[in-house]
């Protein structure tokens, strides 16, 4: 995908340019305060993620070639979130490859997750003391975990996508 031809969902555009699109008519010389919900970086050496984590939902992916998540997979994930009545502002998308030494405890402490979606990351590799199959919602440490195939695999297989959708509907009471 060409970087100059990225298609964002309307909700992301509205969040990115809210103050620019809906301006102050009386004070047109004022510089609008813009709040960009993606690519949040706390401080040097700390955690990097995409989103605002408003609903404490952690989305873990694993990509060697992307800082966070490739564009194609982000589009699929965004569509899934929208189907669950969620947006990028509700979640924190973290690339596990950026933090290979951290286990589930560090992630839960940092993101205060009540829901963690593991895309292509085995629960045991994430440091959980148990393993569970794809699409099973597993409660542990005051968090609900859902393990799924990677977004790459989901994109290619409609059966896997439908199984994930069933689990997401249960998880988010849709």
C-alpha positions as CSV (number, residue, x, y, z in Angstrom):
1,X,0.0,0.0,0.0
2,X,1.3,3.4,-0.9
3,X,1.8,5.8,2.1
4,X,0.1,8.6,0.1
5,X,-3.0,6.6,-0.5
6,X,-4.1,5.4,3.0
7,X,-7.8,5.2,3.5
8,X,-8.9,5.9,7.1
9,X,-12.4,5.2,8.4
10,X,-14.5,8.3,8.8
11,X,-14.4,8.0,12.6
12,X,-10.6,8.2,12.6
13,X,-10.6,11.3,10.3
14,X,-13.2,13.0,12.5
15,X,-11.1,12.3,15.6
16,X,-7.9,13.5,13.9
17,X,-9.4,16.7,12.6
18,X,-12.2,17.4,15.0
19,X,-11.2,21.0,15.9
20,X,-10.1,21.7,12.3
21,X,-13.4,20.5,10.8
22,X,-15.6,22.0,13.4
23,X,-14.0,25.4,14.1
24,X,-14.7,28.4,16.3
25,X,-16.5,30.8,14.0
26,X,-16.1,33.9,16.2
27,X,-12.3,33.4,16.7
28,X,-11.0,32.3,13.3
29,X,-7.4,33.4,14.1
30,X,-7.1,31.0,17.0
31,X,-4.9,28.0,16.5
32,X,-7.1,24.9,17.1
33,X,-6.0,22.5,19.7
34,X,-5.6,19.1,18.0
35,X,-5.6,15.9,19.8
36,X,-4.3,12.9,17.7
37,X,-5.5,9.6,19.1
38,X,-3.0,7.4,17.3
39,X,0.7,6.8,17.8
40,X,0.7,7.7,21.5
41,X,4.3,7.8,22.9
42,X,4.6,8.5,26.6
43,X,8.2,9.4,27.2
44,X,11.6,8.2,25.9
45,X,12.1,4.5,26.6
46,X,8.5,3.9,27.6
47,X,5.6,2.1,25.9
48,X,4.5,2.8,22.4
49,X,1.0,2.0,21.2
50,X,-1.8,3.0,18.8
51,X,-5.1,4.3,20.2
52,X,-6.2,6.0,23.4
53,X,-7.1,3.0,25.6
54,X,-10.2,4.7,26.9
55,X,-11.9,1.3,27.6
56,X,-8.8,-0.5,28.8
57,X,-8.9,-3.0,25.9
58,X,-5.4,-4.2,25.0
59,X,-4.9,-5.6,21.4
60,X,-1.6,-7.4,21.0
61,X,-0.1,-8.1,17.6
62,X,3.2,-9.4,16.5
63,X,4.9,-7.9,13.4
64,X,8.6,-7.7,12.6
65,X,8.2,-5.2,9.8
66,X,5.9,-2.6,11.4
67,X,6.3,-0.2,14.3
68,X,2.7,-1.0,15.4
69,X,0.7,-2.8,12.8
70,X,0.7,-2.9,8.9
71,X,-2.0,-0.8,7.2
72,X,-3.9,-3.8,5.7
73,X,-4.2,-5.5,9.1
74,X,-5.1,-2.2,10.8
75,X,-8.0,-1.8,8.3
76,X,-9.2,-5.3,9.2
77,X,-8.8,-4.7,12.9
78,X,-10.6,-1.3,12.7
79,X,-13.5,-2.9,10.8
80,X,-13.8,-5.6,13.6
81,X,-13.7,-2.9,16.3
82,X,-16.4,-0.9,14.6
83,X,-18.6,-4.1,14.3
84,X,-18.1,-4.4,18.1
85,X,-19.2,-0.7,18.5
86,X,-15.6,0.3,19.4
87,X,-13.0,2.5,17.8
88,X,-9.2,3.1,18.0
89,X,-9.8,5.5,20.9
90,X,-11.2,2.6,23.0
91,X,-8.2,0.3,22.6
92,X,-4.4,0.2,22.8
93,X,-2.7,-1.7,20.0
94,X,0.7,-2.8,20.9
95,X,3.2,-4.7,18.8
96,X,4.6,-7.5,21.1
97,X,7.8,-7.6,19.1
98,X,8.7,-4.2,20.6
99,X,8.6,-5.7,24.1
100,X,9.7,-9.4,23.8
101,X,11.1,-9.5,27.4
102,X,7.8,-8.3,29.0
103,X,5.2,-10.7,30.2
104,X,1.5,-10.4,30.7
105,X,2.0,-8.7,34.2
106,X,3.9,-5.8,32.7
107,X,1.3,-5.2,30.0
108,X,-1.6,-5.5,32.5
109,X,0.1,-3.1,34.9
110,X,0.8,-0.5,32.1
111,X,-2.5,-0.6,30.3
112,X,-4.9,-1.6,33.2
113,X,-6.5,-4.0,30.7
114,X,-9.8,-5.6,31.5
115,X,-9.8,-7.3,28.0
116,X,-6.8,-8.5,26.1
117,X,-7.0,-9.7,22.5
118,X,-4.0,-11.9,21.5
119,X,-3.6,-12.0,17.7
120,X,-1.1,-14.7,16.8
121,X,0.5,-14.6,20.2
122,X,0.2,-17.9,22.2
123,X,-0.9,-17.4,25.8
124,X,2.1,-19.3,27.2
125,X,4.5,-17.2,25.1
126,X,2.9,-14.1,26.5
127,X,3.8,-15.5,30.0
128,X,0.3,-16.6,31.0
129,X,0.5,-19.7,33.3
130,X,-2.0,-21.6,31.1
131,X,-2.6,-22.3,27.4
132,X,-6.0,-22.2,25.8
133,X,-7.3,-22.7,22.3
134,X,-8.3,-20.1,19.7
135,X,-11.5,-18.3,20.3
136,X,-11.9,-19.3,23.9
137,X,-12.5,-16.5,26.3
138,X,-10.3,-17.1,29.4
139,X,-10.6,-15.1,32.6
140,X,-7.4,-14.6,34.6
141,X,-5.9,-11.8,36.7
142,X,-9.1,-9.6,36.5
143,X,-8.8,-9.7,32.7
144,X,-10.6,-11.6,29.9
145,X,-8.2,-12.9,27.4
146,X,-9.1,-14.0,23.8
147,X,-6.5,-15.8,21.7
148,X,-6.9,-15.7,18.0
149,X,-4.9,-16.5,14.8
150,X,-3.0,-13.5,13.5
151,X,-4.8,-10.8,11.5
152,X,-3.0,-12.0,8.4
153,X,-4.5,-15.5,8.8
154,X,-8.0,-14.1,9.6
155,X,-8.0,-12.0,6.5
156,X,-7.5,-15.1,4.3
157,X,-10.0,-17.4,6.0
158,X,-13.7,-16.5,6.4
159,X,-14.3,-19.5,8.7
160,X,-11.7,-18.2,11.2
161,X,-13.2,-14.7,10.9
162,X,-16.7,-16.0,11.7
163,X,-15.4,-18.0,14.7
164,X,-13.7,-14.8,16.0
165,X,-16.9,-12.8,15.5
166,X,-18.8,-15.3,17.6
167,X,-16.3,-14.9,20.4
168,X,-16.2,-11.1,20.1
169,X,-20.0,-11.0,20.3
170,X,-19.9,-13.0,23.6
171,X,-16.9,-11.0,25.0
172,X,-18.5,-7.6,24.3
173,X,-22.1,-8.6,24.8
174,X,-23.2,-7.7,21.3
